[in-house]
């Protein structure tokens, strides 16, 4: 959409929207040409969320920017503020309801059509038909592209790998996420207000993901060393000759009679 439609959808004039852009509160629009800017649903969400925080919560732009960068202590200690902050962060990192054609993933994954169907079968992504063509969210598009990177690294059907092997990772990740959330909510519900709780959740998403990744790497390396040791160990030696029976101890000499 063009700026005029964005103004109409949000009720905010273009000068104010440009201020939001200069403050880095919104993702940059797509620019097919130097003087042409195309806006999407993520820009609508951003403008509405910023306006809501400004008008209803009286949060100035510089504090909204700090909150988006992770300092949620600057936000009002009011739970109703955080859904708007979530919308801003989601738009900033490209997590929104806007759909993109599956074809955008072909650059990194020439087999995107087939891989996307397999990834949908294992519950990793969701395909949506728009005007007869498959579309998906930006996050799902990145998942399809990542499997293209795996293909480029050698994980091909010829070696027995296809996108459906991701089922293990999807099920493990979903199970872990559900357990993490239940544990987190059981610990903090009723004990902390929204500000510190949001800080903790954001830190967990970043740090525990790295923690989980390092544990996984350690485990894989240990298993590889064990496998290498088992496959390189020499087989136990076997003699071609029949083993001799152990010799019986000779009988003690008889004592002479008196």
Secondary structure, DSSP 8 states (H G I E B T S, - for coil): --HHHHHHHH---HHHHHHHHHTT-S---EEEETTEEE--HHHHHHHHHHHHHHHHS---HHHHHHHHTT-GGGS-S-HHHHHHHHHHHHHHTT-SS-EEEGGGGTTT-TTHHHHHHHHHHTTS---EEETTEEEEEHHHHHHHHHHHHHHHTT--GGGT--GGGGHHHHHHHHHHHHHHHHHHHHHHTTTS-HHHHHHHHHHHHHHHHHHHHHHHHHHHHHHHHHHHHHHHS------SS-----------------
